Amino acid sequence: PALIKQSDGKGKAFFPTKAEEIIEEVLKKIFTEQNLGVHDPRKVESWVKFSYSMIRRELKNKGCERKYSQIKHSLEVMSKCVLTVYEDGKEIYIGSILQDYCSVDRAEYLADTEALHVARFPIFISHAVNTLQARQFNYARFLGCEEQLTRWIYKRLINRFVNANYMNTYHFLYSDMKQASGLLRLKDEKDNRKKVLSSLEELKEKGVILTYETEERKEGRKIAEVKYTLTAHSEFIAEQKAANKRENLQAVEAKKQGLLVDKSSPR
């Protein structure tokens, strides 16, 4: 967690929440659309320049309004919390959500209203940019999802259900989702399974999936596993086709420029 000093002088620990997740997506948008991003392919580094006002304006436009103090707090959490990533039981990454964060205080801003905050994204984002694996998706829909698990499933569908059409389906197991997401931590597994169904219903409402089916696998009277099979909605199918087209165009352009795209994992 991020240890942040409070008004009484004591430190308090904060974990990243929905607020920080959404602000991270806003910063990615600023990086790509407002010419405020700097990417160094040789060093595999991606930097973004921004102001509180940019973030607040974007959040307000998407119905996720935050006060300046809340934005400041979220950025502090993102820069001070430490994430550890493991692969096959081996620690492969330690770092914060926002690295090398250089903030601008009020006095500096009043002296120069063009002054901006600067931060570096984690290597996984920079690697995705370098290897053309950062997929296009419906940003407004993502921000509009109420449940964190809904957003997690949606992101997984974006990256894995790339050939979505009316003839195929996508399936996953409850156990895999529980382990990978870290979002199913209720004591009663029955409540966790209800949480999954709630997220799938939200994905239906948002036009991501058309239908879903559940297959319970029991050991005696106990539910040992659940398989979920999803059928894509026409809106999601169209968006995935558009994302695939853009990815192919990027690959063609990279080839024309003589760029060698290495899609191996970052190390």
Helices and strands as residue ranges (DSSP letters): E 2-5, E 11-14, H 18-33, E 37-40, E 45-50, H 52-61, H 68-80, E 83-87, E 90-95, E 99-102, H 106-111, E 117-120, H 123-130, H 139-144, H 148-160, E 170-173, H 174-181, H 189-205, E 209-219, E 222-232, H 234-256
